[in-house]
């Protein structure tokens, strides 16, 4: 990814973060499914965006943890921000 594309993704994520006021973090990765904590207002079936610009679909809720299906083959690391 070139620097300009990376800057655009960061700006988009930062704008989303300002809009939602919530930031979660990937706490576990299982291939294309990740567990996220820190998004108390997220609902089942909603789309979320990771800080690298990748999108995900909330597929399960379990208390403070939500399960997100990652809509990319790009791997995510534990600690990645999501909003």
N, C-alpha and C positions, 0 to 999 in steps of 0.2 A: 504494500500500500504506500502511495506517495504521501509526502508531508501535508499537502493541501487536502487530500481526501481524509486523512486522519484528523486534521483540524476541524473540518466540516462535521465529522461524526462527533467529536468532542463538544462542539458548539450545540449540536442538536440534542445530545444527552444533557448538557447543562441547562438548556431551555426546558426540557421535559422535567428535569429535577426541580427547577424553579416553579413550574406549573403545579406539580404534584406535591411538592414539599416533603416527599418521602424518598429515602434511599435504603435499599436493602443490599445484602451481600451474599454471594454464592458461598454456601457452607459445605456443599458436597457435590461432586460430579459423578454421573453414571452414564457415560457415553453421551447421548443427546438429551438426557434428562438431568436437570440440576435442582438442588434444593436451595431455597433462598429464605433468609430471615430478614426481618426489618421492614416489611411492607404491610402494615396493619389494615390498610384500607383496600388492598387488592381483592378482586373478586374472581370467582371461578370463570374461566373462559376469556379473561382479559388478556390483552397484549401488554408485554413489558419490553423495555429496551435495556440492553447491557451497555456499559460504558464504551465498548469497542464498536458500537453501532449495530450489533446483532440483535434481532428480535426474538421473543419467546412467547409462548402461549401457556397461561396458567392452567394446569390440568388437574391439580388437586390442592386442597387446603387441609392443614392439620395443625390447628392452633396457630402458633407464631411462625410455622414453617409452611411455605408453599412449594409445590412441585411445578417446575416449568419445563416444557418441552422446547428445546432450543431449535430455532428454525434456520440452522446453518450447520455446515460441517466443520466450521472453525471451532477448535477446542476452547473451552473457557476454564479459567483457573479459580480455585478457591480464593475468595477475597475480592473477586470482580464485583464492581458496583452495578446495581440494577435499579431502575425506576419505572 
